[in-house]
Every structure is written in C-alpha cells, then in structure tokens.
Amino acid sequence: MEDILSETVDRMLKEGAEFCDARFQTVHSCQIRIVDTGIRALNEERIGGLCFRARIGGSWGYASTVALDRHSAIASCIDAVRNARLGHLAGPKITEMPSYERKIKADLKVHPIDVPIDEKIEVVRELESSQRVEKRVVNTNANYKDEVRTNHLMNSFGVQVKWEEVRVRLIAYSVASESGRQEIYYESVDGTGGFEIARDSDLEAIGRKCGEEAVKMLGAKKPPSGYLTCISDPQITGLLAHEVIGHAAEADEIVKKRSFLTKAVGERVASEAVTLVDDGTMKGAYGSIPVDDEGVQSSRTLIIDKGIYQGYMHNLETAAQMGVKPTGNGRAQDYSRRIWVRMTNTYIESGDWTLEEMIEDIDYGVLAEKAISGMEDPVGGGFEAKTLRGHLIENGEIRDLLRSFTLTGNALQILRTTDAVGKKVQLDGGTCGKGTEDFVPVSSGGPYCRSRLIVGGG
C-alpha cells in the first residue's frame, strides 16, 4: 500500500494539484446489544478504502475507492484532481507543514480483535442482568461497541504517518415502571484503549446502579421553573462546552460567519472562573487521536482562558484562510467522507470549589444531573439541554429528587454568570455529527459548575 500512496501523490501533483494527500483506512467494529435477556444485535463489520484529496486554488477535489489495486487507485486520484478543477474558487495555498515519518500504535493491553465474541457477549450479559434489581425494573438494556481504525497517510509535503485508534464503549439503560409511570436511568463506560476497559470495570455494580436509580426516579417530583441558580454536573457542563462553545469555535463556522464568536478573540466571554479547551492528546479519553485525518499532530487548543476568548479549532484549510497554525482538528467519519473541523475532547477545566461549597451558598436552586440531549445555535448562541434528573436545593441543602427538566439560556450569559467551578473534571464519550451526518468519536465534560439558567419542563 505504501507504493500506491506514494505513486498517487506524485500523480496528483503531475496532474496539477497544488496540494494533495492520499489515505488508506480500515475500520473494524463489533456491536452487541442485549435487551431483557435476549440478543437484539450482534454485528461485526469491516470497511476500508482509499481517499484522495487535491486542492487547486480554493477548491478541493475528493475521490475514494474500495478497489485497492494500482489501476483503480490511479484512476481515483486523477478524479480528485479533476473534481478540484471544477470548483474554480480562489483561495489561499495550504501552509506547508514540516515533513515527518511516524508509526503510532494504540496504547492498550488487550486488543479487541483478539477477544472471542463469546467473551464479549458474556460481558454484555453481566451488564444487562445486573440491572434487574426488583420487579419494578421492566426493561433492561446493555450495549457494547469496540472499533479499531487503522490509517496510512501520505501528502505532498512529505508527511508519511501510520496510526491506529482503538475505542471501547459500554452503556447500561434501565426502565422502571409503577402505576402507569415510567422512568429511566443510564450509565456508560468508555475510552481509547482495548478490551481491558470492559474487563477492568465493575459491570455488575454499574448495572445494579442503573436499576436502583431508575426505581428511585419513580418517586421524583416536579421541578421548579424560572430563572434560577443551577449547579450543572460534569455531563451538563460538557454539553454546554461542546454544543454551544465547541461548535461555534470550529473555524469553518467562523470563516462562513455562522458563529456568534466570529469576532470574539481577545474579548471577555465568560467569568474569570471559566477556562475551556479542546484537547485531543488526553490519555484514554474517547475523543483522543494521535494525529488528525490530515496528518496534523493532535494538540491542546485553548479556547477560553480565564474568561477571555483565545481562538478557534482549525484544519489545514481554515488555518491557511486565517493565517494561523492548524490545531489537529481535521477529521472525517471515514475514508469516504469529507474532512471538516471537528472537536476531540472539549471540556471546562477544573477550579477550586467543592460541590458542598457550591450548594451551601444557594438559597433556592437546582442541581442538574445526567444529560439526555442538547441543542445549539452557533449563530445566536442559544443553548438548550434536557436533563435526566436533578435535585432541589433549598437553604444550602440538597432536598427533593426531581424528574427530567430543561435548561435554556444564552451561552455567553451562562458563562458570565458562572461563579464557581469544581475541582474534578469528568469526561463522557459519544459521537458528534456535523449537522445530521459525518459522525466522529468525541468526549465532553468538565467539573460541577454553578451559573444562572432558565429551568422549565417536568
């Protein structure tokens, strides 16, 4: 494959490409789902192919093929150059990056490909069966997924890099029912690494907690409503960091003037308590990558520093357009998809408050726990999150358990009213789409944070 990649890069340059790259990728995944003791899904999939990119002026040309012979690869790379010519767009040249050669193996103990499928099924069975703590738990779900990505990239700047990404994720989901009322609870375990992520987790305890907490939710009360002091748990904090600030800080949105942060660099956008980063280098985090899909080494990108906006996440194209260095955020769902500016691990950094100290200062408010969904408005800065549950806070003490409610507000107003940030950062993994497609693995999170939001629903 190395010879084919090298030859196709040379051929695209001869055909007139000003910059080009060639990437070979394979993706091997295993997914298992067990619902109420029955196996509902058992899928092993392997995809792979070649992707070619050529840039002429300000236009990209893409082409991909699953045929791995030399003739098909040459034909596909020529198509990429032809597609680039069709754009007729002016634009800056991609800034030359230093050439390097690297081979990067995933940091893991037990490769998922080496684990028999029967052992994976037993792991999922344990996670599912342990949720059935009593008869009010009426539905139990357990999901497992592992994914192994191998990549080999060459570009016209002399970069040649081979790398591997391995991820494992497990999710438990319980439904409890009583007197016509249903409530849910979930837990997850995830990370970059091998099957040891599953083996080293106390799956019985995780499943049992799901069942027990779902039953507790049957007694949860209606939440209050209004503009209230709210403590967000790490998941809700991560939802704000990712959905509103993260997407609005992707530089392709800035270039298109589709972000409320377009002219924010150097401005105060949050309280001094808030520092927000995107860091693809975090060991073990679900969104971590050694290099992005353009061969740029992953990095820690400071977006907000003590309330002051610092800059954006970039791929090669937006970095050239804005005259800055790329940040290693050029990512694609797979070899057949376009590369966009995408997040990796996006979170608010730790502060110096304990949760107890945050609660003590509140006369009346809520503790928001467990994110269900979030919506963002990168143009206007609006934010909405749906929580699984929460707790009422009165006179500096935790009171009633609350059922699901929504949190809404303007991102900058929320960040500017953030007056307390907790000591411990927690990340949760998942997938993020660019619009409604092009999904990539990411993490988001942070510590407990205290701010002012509009609470409603329930």
N, C-alpha and C positions, 0 to 999 in steps of 0.2 A: 504493500500500500504506500510506503514511503516514496517509491519511484513514481507512482501515479500522481501523488500530491505534488511532488516537485515538478513533474513534467507539465501538469495542468496550470500551475502558477506561471511557469515560463511561457506557456502558450497564451494565456490571457494577456500577459504583458506584450507579447508579439502582436496580438490582435488589437492592441490599442488601449488596454486598461491602464489607468494612472495608478491605481492601487488595486490589489486583489488578494483574496485568500481562498484556500481550499481546506475543507474539514471533513474528516471521516468520523462517523459516530455510530455506536451501537448502544441500544438501551434494552436491558433485560429486566423484567419486572415480574413479581409474584404478588397476587392479591387473593386473600382468603376472607370470607365473611360467614359468620355463623349467627343465626337468629333462632332463638328458642330451641336450642339443641341441634338444629338442622343446618347443614352446609348449604348456604344460598349462593355462594360464589367461590369458585376455585379456578383461578386463571393464571397461567404463565405465558408471558408474551416476550417476543424478541423482535425488535425492529432495528433497522440500520440502513445507512446510505451515505452518499456523498453530497456535500453542499458547496456550491461555488458562488463567490461574490466578486463582482467587478465594479469599479467606480470610474466614471468619466465625467468630468466637470462636477456638477452637484447631483448626479443621478447614479443610483445603484442598479445593478442588474443581478438578479438571483436566478439560479437554476439548481436543481437537485435530481439525483437519480439513485435508484436502488440497485441498478446494474453496476457491478464493481469491476468489469473488465476495462482494459485500456481504451478501446474504441468508444465505448459508451461514455466514459469519463471525459475524453477529449471533446466529444460532441456536446456534452452538457456544459462544459466550461466555456466553449465558444458561444453557446446560447446565453450564458450570463453576460458576456461582453456585448452581444447584440441587444439584449434587453436594456443594458445600461445606455446604449446609444439612443434608444427610443425616447428617453426622458427629456433630452435637450434642456437640461437645467444647469444654470450657473451655480457655482458653489466653491467653497474653499477646498484646497487639497488636504487630504488626511495628513496630519502631522507625523513625520517619521518617528517611529519608536525604535529603541535600541534592539538590535538582533540578539537572540539568545536561543539556546537549546536546553530543554529540560524534560525529564521524565518524572512524573509525580504519581506515586501510588497512594491509594486511600489509606488513612490511618485507622486500622481496625484489627480486631482479634480473631473473629470468626466470619469468614466470607459467606454471605447468604447463599451464594450459588452452591457452596459445599454442604449445605444443610439439607437433609432429606425432607421432602414435602410432608411426610407423616409427622416429623417433629414440629414443623411449623403449624400444622393443623392442631396438634396437642396443645401448643401454646395458646392458640385462639380458643380452644375448648375450655381451658382453665380460666381464661379471662371472661368467657361468657357464663360458664356455670356458676362461678363465684358471685355473680350478681343476684342470684335467686335466694335472697336472704329471708324472704317471707312471702306469703300468698298475695300480698298487695302489689308485688312486683309482677306485672303481667306480660312484660315484653323485655327480652334481653338481647343485646346486640354486641358483637365483638368483631373488629376489623383489623386485619394485618396487611401491611404492604411493605415490600422491600423493592429497591430499584438500584440497579448498577448501570452507570453511564461510563462508557469509555470514549475518549476523544483523541484525535490526532489532527493537529492544525499546522499548516504552513502558510506564510504570507509573503508578499513581495518585499518586505523589509528584512527578510532573513530570519524571521521567527519560526522556530520549529519546536512544538511542545506537545507532549503526550500526557494526558491526565485521566484520572479515574475519580468518579464521585459515587459514593455508596450511602444510601439512606434507608432507615427503617422507621416505621411508624405504626403504632397500635392505638386503637380507640375503643373504649367501652361506653355503651349507651344504654341506660335503663329507663323503662317507663313504669310508673306506679299508678294505680287506679283505685278509687274508692268513692262510692256514692255518686257515680257519674262524672267525677272529676279526675283528670289525668295530669300528671306532672312528669318531668324528665330530669335526668342528670347525666353528665358525661365526664370522662377523664381521658387523657391521652398521654402517651409516652413517645418521644421521637428524637431523632438526632442523625447527624452524619456519623457513620460507623457501621459495624457489622451486626451479626445476629446476637452478639453479646448484649445489645440494647434490650432485646427481649429476655434473654436468659438471666440478666442481672436485675431485672425489675421484679418487684413483688406483685405479680399479676393477680394473685388471689386477694391481696389487700386492696388493690385498685378496683377490681370487680366488686368486692364486698362494699367498698365505699360508695360506688355508683348506686347499688341497690338501696343502701341505707339512706343516702341523701335524697334519692328520688322519693322514698317514703316520707321523709321529713317534709318535703315540699308540699305534700298533701295538706299540711296544716299552715302553709304560708298565707300571709294576709295581704290585702290590697295595699299597694304602695301609695305614699302621698304624692301630690303633684304640685308643681310650681318651680320657681327659680330658687334652687336650694344648694347648700354646701354639700358636695359629693366627694367621697373618697372612692377612687377607682382602683380595682385590684390590678395586678400586672397584665391580665388579659385585656381589660378595658383600656388601660394605659397604652398597650401595644396597638389596639385597634385605632386609637387616636393618632399615634405616631405613624402607623402605616397608611391608613386610609386617607387622612387629610394632609398631613405634612409630607409623608413619604411620596405619595403620587404627585402632589403639587411641586415636589422638589426634583422630579425626574426632568432632566434638562431638555428632552424633546418637547415636553409641555411648555417649558419656558420659551424655547425658540418659536413655538407656534402661538405664543401669547395666550395660552389657555390655562394659566395658573395665576392665582392671586398673589403668588410670591415672585412674580416676574421682576419687580424692581426692589426686592426686599433686602438684598445683600448690604450688610452694614447697618441695617435698621433693627431696632428693638421690636421683636415679635412675641416675646414671652417674658415672664418674670425671670429674675436672676437665678431662680431655683432650677430652671429647665435647661438641660443640655441634651441634645438629640443627635444621634449618629446612625449611619448605616455602615455596618462592619461585616464584610464577607470573610474575614480571617478568623472569626471566633471558633476555637476548637470545639468540635462536637455539635455545634448549632445546626439546625436543619437547613438553613439557607446558606450555609458557608460553601465557598467554592475556592479552589486554589488559584484558578485563572478564570476569566470570563470567556464567552464563546468567540471573542475576537483575539484571544491570546494575551490580553492585558492582565497583569497580575492583580489579584484581589487586594483591596485596601480598606482602611478605616476612613470614612468620609464624615467630617464634622459638618453637620448641617446647621445646628443651633448651638452656640456656646454661651452659657450663662445668659440666655435670653436674646443674644444678638445673632442675627441670621448671617451665616458664613458662606454658603454656596450650595451647589447642586450636585447630583449624581450624573455621570457622563458616560457615553460610549465614545468610540472614535469620531463619529460624525459630529456630535454636539460639542465635543471638546475642540474640534477644528473650527466650528462655527463661532464659538465663544472665546477662542484663543487661550484655552487652558489645557491642563493635562487630563487625559481620561482617568476615570476612577475605578475601572474594572467592573462596570455595571452594564455591559453589553451582553444581553442574554437572549436565548431563543428556547422555545419549548422543545424543539428537536431539530434535526438536520434539515427538515423540510420547511421550516418556518423562518420568518424574518427575525433579525436581531433588533431588539428595542432596548431602550434604557429601562432597566428593571432593578428593583430592590434586592437585597440579600437578607441581612438581619438588621431590622430597623427598630430602634428602641430609645427610650429616655434613660439616661444614665442615673446612677444612684445618688441619693442625697444623704442627709444625716438625721432623718426623723425615724422614730419607731411608729408602728401602726397605733400603738396605745397612746402615744403623744398626740397624734393627729386626732384621734377620737375624743380625747379629753377636752379639746378646745371647742367642740361643736355643741351648740345648744339644741339644734334641730337640723337633721340632715339624713343622708343615706350612705350606706356602704354598698357599692355596685360590684357584683361578682359574676364571673363567667360570661364571656361574650357569646352571643348566638350569631349575630350578623352586624354588619356595618355598612353605611353608605356615605360616599364622599362627594363633595362638589369642589373639584380642584380650581374652578374658575372663581366661585364666590366664597369659598372657604367654609361652607356649611358642613355640619357633622351630625350624623345620627347613628346611634348604637342601640341594639336591643340586647338587654342583659337576660341571663337565665334566672337570676335571683338577686337578692340583696338583703340588707338588714337596716332597720330603722335605727337612727342614732338620736338619743334624747338626753339632754343634760350630761353630756360627756360619757355616755354609756351605750353599749350595744343592746338593743331591745328586740323587737319582733323580727322574725324571718319574713321576708317579703317575696311575693311571686314576681314573675317577669315584668320588667318595665323598660321604657325607652329613655334614652338620654339624647338631648339635642342642644345645639348651640353653634356659635361661630368659633372656628378653630382658634383664631387669634385671641378672642375674648376668653376662651377656656384657658389657653396657655398663659395669658396675662394675669388671670386670677389664680393661677397655681401657686400656692404659698407654702406647700410642704411636699417634699419628695422623700420616699422611704429609702432605707439602707440597702435593700436586697433586690437585685434585678433577676427577673424570671422571664425566660423566652418560651414561646409555644410555636411549633411548626405548623405549616399548612401550605397551600398553594395560592398563588396570586395570578389573576388574569389581567391582561392589558385590554380593557374593555370587557368583552364577553368571551375572549379566546386567548390563545397564547399563554398557557399556564406554566409557571415555573415554581420550584420549591423556595419558600421563604420562611423566616421567623420574624416575630414581632413581640414586643413586650416592654418591660421596664419594672419599676418598683410600684408600690402603692403611691398614689398621688392625690392631693386634695385641691379641689378647684370648685368653681361655681358653674352649674349646668341647669338646664330645664329638665325636670323629671316628669314623666307622664305615662299613661297607659296603665295596664294592670287590671 
